[in-house]
Amino acid sequence: MQDLDSANAYFKKWYFWATHSRIHQIVRVAKTLKNHWDGIINYFHNRYTNGFLDGLNSLIQALKANSRGYRNDDNFMTMIYLRYGQLKI
């Protein structure tokens, strides 16, 4: 893939410049991007994001907050399945 190779080459050049810029915030951003570079490239291969999982987690956290607690984890999982499992009862 030529685009992937050129993107990696450009990032390496930019990363070198950013880490030698002596601007603390830019160095932090560059290191963060380097740590997540595989995931960034993976998005362009698969076009998947974690948006669906974040939304589902938000719904589950709201269920937990509205319930004011469950006796055990099994009851909590049962409520998650009943509420969001799209079960045909």
C-alpha positions as CSV (number, residue, x, y, z in Angstrom):
1,M,0.0,0.0,0.0
2,Q,1.6,3.2,-1.2
3,D,-0.7,5.4,0.9
4,L,0.1,3.6,4.1
5,D,3.8,3.8,3.4
6,S,3.7,7.5,2.6
7,A,1.6,8.1,5.8
8,N,4.1,6.3,7.9
9,A,7.0,8.2,6.3
10,Y,5.2,11.5,6.8
11,F,4.4,10.7,10.5
12,K,8.0,9.7,11.2
13,K,9.2,13.1,9.8
14,W,6.6,15.0,11.7
15,Y,7.2,13.0,14.9
16,F,10.9,13.9,14.7
17,W,10.1,17.5,14.3
18,A,7.5,17.5,17.0
19,T,9.7,15.8,19.6
20,H,12.6,18.2,18.9
21,S,10.4,21.3,19.0
22,R,10.9,22.0,22.7
23,I,7.2,22.8,23.1
24,H,6.0,20.6,25.8
25,Q,2.4,20.3,24.6
26,I,3.4,19.3,21.1
27,V,5.8,16.7,22.4
28,R,3.0,15.2,24.5
29,V,0.6,15.1,21.5
30,A,3.3,13.5,19.4
31,K,4.0,10.8,22.0
32,T,0.2,10.2,22.3
33,L,-0.1,9.8,18.6
34,K,2.8,7.4,18.4
35,N,1.3,5.3,21.2
36,H,-2.0,5.0,19.3
37,W,-0.6,5.0,15.7
38,D,-1.5,1.3,15.1
39,G,-5.1,2.0,16.1
40,I,-5.2,5.1,13.9
41,I,-4.0,3.2,10.9
42,N,-6.3,0.3,11.7
43,Y,-9.3,2.6,11.3
44,F,-8.4,3.3,7.7
45,H,-8.1,-0.4,7.0
46,N,-11.4,-1.5,8.7
47,R,-13.5,1.7,9.1
48,Y,-14.5,0.5,12.6
49,T,-14.8,2.8,15.6
50,N,-15.7,2.2,19.2
51,G,-18.7,4.5,19.1
52,F,-21.2,1.7,19.4
53,L,-19.5,0.3,22.4
54,D,-19.3,3.7,24.1
55,G,-23.0,4.2,23.5
56,L,-23.8,0.8,24.9
57,N,-21.6,1.4,28.0
58,S,-23.4,4.7,28.5
59,L,-26.8,2.9,28.5
60,I,-25.5,0.3,31.0
61,Q,-24.1,2.9,33.3
62,A,-27.5,4.8,33.2
63,L,-29.3,1.5,34.1
64,K,-26.9,1.0,37.0
65,A,-27.4,4.5,38.3
66,N,-31.2,4.4,38.0
67,S,-31.4,1.0,39.8
68,R,-29.6,2.3,42.9
69,G,-27.6,-1.0,43.1
70,Y,-28.1,-4.7,42.6
71,R,-27.5,-7.5,45.1
72,N,-25.0,-9.3,42.9
73,D,-23.5,-9.3,39.5
74,D,-25.8,-12.0,38.2
75,N,-28.9,-9.8,38.8
76,F,-27.2,-6.9,37.1
77,M,-26.3,-9.0,34.0
78,T,-29.9,-10.2,33.9
79,M,-31.2,-6.7,33.8
80,I,-28.8,-5.7,31.1
81,Y,-29.9,-8.7,28.9
82,L,-33.6,-7.9,29.6
83,R,-33.2,-4.2,28.9
84,Y,-30.8,-4.2,25.9
85,G,-30.5,-7.8,24.7
86,Q,-33.4,-7.5,22.2
87,L,-34.8,-10.8,23.5
88,K,-38.0,-12.1,22.0
89,I,-40.2,-13.0,25.0
